[in-house]
Amino acid sequence: MIVSSFLSYLILFVILVAIAVCGAMLGVKLAKRKNAKNAQQNTVAEDTTAQE
Protein backbone atom coordinates (compact mmCIF):
# COMPACT_ATOMS: atom_id res chain seq x y z
CA MET A 1 0.00 0.00 0.00
CA ILE A 2 2.72 2.48 0.93
CA VAL A 3 4.89 1.36 -1.98
CA SER A 4 2.10 1.83 -4.53
CA SER A 5 1.34 5.29 -3.15
CA PHE A 6 5.01 6.21 -3.30
CA LEU A 7 5.29 4.96 -6.89
CA SER A 8 2.22 6.90 -7.98
CA TYR A 9 3.65 10.10 -6.50
CA LEU A 10 7.03 9.34 -8.04
CA ILE A 11 5.47 8.92 -11.49
CA LEU A 12 3.52 12.15 -11.04
CA PHE A 13 6.71 13.94 -9.98
CA VAL A 14 8.61 12.65 -13.03
CA ILE A 15 5.81 13.78 -15.35
CA LEU A 16 5.69 17.26 -13.80
CA VAL A 17 9.48 17.62 -13.99
CA ALA A 18 9.40 16.60 -17.66
CA ILE A 19 6.70 19.21 -18.37
CA ALA A 20 8.72 21.88 -16.53
CA VAL A 21 11.90 21.03 -18.46
CA CYS A 22 10.06 21.13 -21.78
CA GLY A 23 8.50 24.47 -20.85
CA ALA A 24 11.85 25.94 -19.92
CA MET A 25 13.48 24.73 -23.12
CA LEU A 26 10.62 26.11 -25.20
CA GLY A 27 10.82 29.44 -23.38
CA VAL A 28 14.55 29.75 -24.03
CA LYS A 29 14.04 28.86 -27.70
CA LEU A 30 11.28 31.42 -28.14
CA ALA A 31 13.26 34.11 -26.31
CA LYS A 32 16.29 33.52 -28.55
CA ARG A 33 14.07 33.71 -31.64
CA LYS A 34 12.51 36.97 -30.42
CA ASN A 35 15.91 38.47 -29.59
CA ALA A 36 17.28 37.53 -33.02
CA LYS A 37 14.25 39.04 -34.73
CA ASN A 38 14.58 42.27 -32.72
CA ALA A 39 18.30 42.47 -33.46
CA GLN A 40 17.62 42.01 -37.17
CA GLN A 41 14.97 44.74 -37.12
CA ASN A 42 17.31 47.09 -35.29
CA THR A 43 20.04 46.43 -37.85
CA VAL A 44 17.65 47.12 -40.72
CA ALA A 45 16.43 50.30 -39.02
CA GLU A 46 20.01 51.50 -38.51
CA ASP A 47 20.87 50.75 -42.15
CA THR A 48 17.91 52.73 -43.48
CA THR A 49 18.70 55.75 -41.30
CA ALA A 50 22.35 55.64 -42.35
CA GLN A 51 21.38 55.77 -46.04
CA GLU A 52 19.27 58.89 -45.61
NUNUFI-885206 format. One record per residue: x, y, z of N, C-alpha, C, CB in turn; residue in one letter; residue number from 1. Coordinates in steps of 0.2 Angstrom, whole numbers. Glycine has a CB too. Layout:
<recs>
+-------+-------+-------+-------+-------+-------+-------+-------+-------+-------+-------+-------+------+-----+
!   n_X !   n_Y !   n_Z !  ca_X !  ca_Y !  ca_Z !   c_X !   c_Y !   c_Z !  cb_X !  cb_Y !  cb_Z ! rest !  nr !
+-------+-------+-------+-------+-------+-------+-------+-------+-------+-------+-------+-------+------+-----+
!     X !     Y !     Z !     X !     Y !     Z !     X !     Y !     Z !     X !     Y !     Z !    A ! NUM !
...
+-------+-------+-------+-------+-------+-------+-------+-------+-------+-------+-------+-------+------+-----+
</recs>
This chain:
<recs>
+-------+-------+-------+-------+-------+-------+-------+-------+-------+-------+-------+-------+------+-----+
!   n_X !   n_Y !   n_Z !  ca_X !  ca_Y !  ca_Z !   c_X !   c_Y !   c_Z !  cb_X !  cb_Y !  cb_Z ! rest !  nr !
+-------+-------+-------+-------+-------+-------+-------+-------+-------+-------+-------+-------+------+-----+
!     4 !    -6 !     0 !     0 !     0 !     0 !     4 !     6 !     0 !    -5 !     0 !     6 !    M !   1 !
!     9 !     7 !     4 !    14 !    12 !     5 !    18 !    13 !    -2 !    18 !    12 !    11 !    I !   2 !
!    20 !     7 !    -4 !    24 !     7 !   -10 !    21 !     9 !   -16 !    27 !     0 !   -11 !    V !   3 !
!    14 !     7 !   -17 !    10 !     9 !   -23 !     9 !    17 !   -22 !     4 !     5 !   -23 !    S !   4 !
!     8 !    19 !   -17 !     7 !    26 !   -16 !    13 !    30 !   -17 !     4 !    28 !    -9 !    S !   5 !
!    19 !    28 !   -15 !    25 !    31 !   -17 !    26 !    31 !   -24 !    31 !    28 !   -13 !    F !   6 !
!    25 !    25 !   -27 !    26 !    25 !   -34 !    22 !    29 !   -38 !    26 !    18 !   -37 !    L !   7 !
!    16 !    30 !   -36 !    11 !    35 !   -40 !    13 !    42 !   -39 !     4 !    34 !   -37 !    S !   8 !
!    16 !    44 !   -33 !    18 !    51 !   -33 !    25 !    51 !   -36 !    19 !    52 !   -25 !    Y !   9 !
!    29 !    46 !   -37 !    35 !    47 !   -40 !    34 !    48 !   -48 !    39 !    40 !   -39 !    L !  10 !
!    29 !    44 !   -50 !    27 !    45 !   -57 !    25 !    52 !   -59 !    22 !    39 !   -60 !    I !  11 !
!    20 !    54 !   -54 !    18 !    61 !   -55 !    23 !    66 !   -55 !    12 !    62 !   -50 !    L !  12 !
!    28 !    65 !   -50 !    34 !    70 !   -50 !    38 !    70 !   -56 !    38 !    68 !   -44 !    F !  13 !
!    39 !    64 !   -59 !    43 !    63 !   -65 !    39 !    67 !   -71 !    44 !    56 !   -67 !    V !  14 !
!    33 !    66 !   -71 !    29 !    69 !   -77 !    29 !    77 !   -76 !    22 !    66 !   -77 !    I !  15 !
!    28 !    79 !   -70 !    28 !    86 !   -69 !    35 !    89 !   -70 !    26 !    88 !   -62 !    L !  16 !
!    41 !    86 !   -68 !    47 !    88 !   -70 !    49 !    88 !   -77 !    53 !    84 !   -66 !    V !  17 !
!    46 !    83 !   -81 !    47 !    83 !   -88 !    43 !    89 !   -92 !    44 !    76 !   -91 !    A !  18 !
!    37 !    90 !   -89 !    34 !    96 !   -92 !    37 !   103 !   -90 !    26 !    96 !   -89 !    I !  19 !
!    40 !   103 !   -84 !    44 !   109 !   -83 !    50 !   110 !   -87 !    46 !   109 !   -75 !    A !  20 !
!    53 !   105 !   -88 !    60 !   105 !   -92 !    58 !   107 !   -99 !    63 !    98 !   -92 !    V !  21 !
!    52 !   104 !  -102 !    50 !   106 !  -109 !    48 !   113 !  -109 !    45 !   101 !  -111 !    C !  22 !
!    45 !   115 !  -104 !    43 !   122 !  -104 !    48 !   127 !  -104 !    38 !   124 !   -98 !    G !  23 !
!    53 !   125 !  -100 !    59 !   130 !  -100 !    63 !   130 !  -106 !    64 !   127 !   -94 !    A !  24 !
!    64 !   124 !  -109 !    67 !   124 !  -116 !    64 !   127 !  -121 !    68 !   116 !  -118 !    M !  25 !
!    57 !   127 !  -121 !    53 !   131 !  -126 !    54 !   138 !  -125 !    46 !   128 !  -126 !    L !  26 !
!    54 !   140 !  -119 !    54 !   147 !  -117 !    61 !   150 !  -119 !    53 !   148 !  -110 !    G !  27 !
!    66 !   146 !  -118 !    73 !   149 !  -120 !    73 !   149 !  -128 !    78 !   144 !  -118 !    V !  28 !
!    70 !   144 !  -131 !    70 !   144 !  -138 !    66 !   150 !  -141 !    67 !   138 !  -141 !    K !  29 !
!    60 !   151 !  -138 !    56 !   157 !  -141 !    60 !   164 !  -139 !    49 !   157 !  -138 !    L !  30 !
!    63 !   164 !  -133 !    66 !   171 !  -132 !    72 !   172 !  -136 !    69 !   170 !  -124 !    A !  31 !
!    76 !   167 !  -138 !    81 !   168 !  -143 !    79 !   170 !  -150 !    86 !   161 !  -143 !    K !  32 !
!    73 !   167 !  -152 !    70 !   169 !  -158 !    68 !   176 !  -158 !    64 !   164 !  -160 !    R !  33 !
!    65 !   178 !  -153 !    63 !   185 !  -152 !    68 !   190 !  -152 !    58 !   186 !  -146 !    K !  34 !
!    74 !   188 !  -148 !    80 !   192 !  -148 !    83 !   193 !  -155 !    85 !   190 !  -143 !    N !  35 !
!    83 !   187 !  -158 !    86 !   188 !  -165 !    82 !   192 !  -170 !    87 !   180 !  -168 !    A !  36 !
!    76 !   191 !  -169 !    71 !   195 !  -174 !    72 !   203 !  -172 !    64 !   193 !  -173 !    K !  37 !
!    72 !   204 !  -166 !    73 !   211 !  -164 !    80 !   214 !  -166 !    72 !   212 !  -156 !    N !  38 !
!    85 !   210 !  -165 !    91 !   212 !  -167 !    92 !   214 !  -175 !    97 !   207 !  -165 !    A !  39 !
!    88 !   209 !  -179 !    88 !   210 !  -186 !    84 !   216 !  -188 !    85 !   204 !  -189 !    Q !  40 !
!    79 !   218 !  -184 !    75 !   224 !  -186 !    79 !   230 !  -184 !    68 !   224 !  -182 !    Q !  41 !
!    82 !   230 !  -178 !    87 !   235 !  -176 !    92 !   237 !  -182 !    90 !   234 !  -169 !    N !  42 !
!    95 !   231 !  -184 !   100 !   232 !  -189 !    97 !   235 !  -196 !   104 !   225 !  -191 !    T !  43 !
!    91 !   233 !  -198 !    88 !   236 !  -204 !    86 !   243 !  -202 !    82 !   231 !  -206 !    V !  44 !
!    84 !   245 !  -197 !    82 !   252 !  -195 !    88 !   256 !  -195 !    79 !   252 !  -188 !    A !  45 !
!    94 !   254 !  -193 !   100 !   258 !  -193 !   103 !   258 !  -200 !   105 !   254 !  -188 !    E !  46 !
!   102 !   253 !  -204 !   104 !   254 !  -211 !   100 !   259 !  -215 !   104 !   247 !  -214 !    D !  47 !
!    94 !   259 !  -214 !    90 !   264 !  -217 !    91 !   271 !  -215 !    82 !   262 !  -217 !    T !  48 !
!    92 !   272 !  -209 !    94 !   279 !  -206 !   100 !   281 !  -209 !    93 !   279 !  -199 !    T !  49 !
!   105 !   276 !  -209 !   112 !   278 !  -212 !   112 !   280 !  -219 !   117 !   272 !  -211 !    A !  50 !
!   107 !   277 !  -223 !   107 !   279 !  -230 !   104 !   286 !  -231 !   103 !   273 !  -234 !    Q !  51 !
!   100 !   288 !  -227 !    96 !   294 !  -228 !   101 !   300 !  -227 !    90 !   295 !  -224 !    E !  52 !
+-------+-------+-------+-------+-------+-------+-------+-------+-------+-------+-------+-------+------+-----+
</recs>
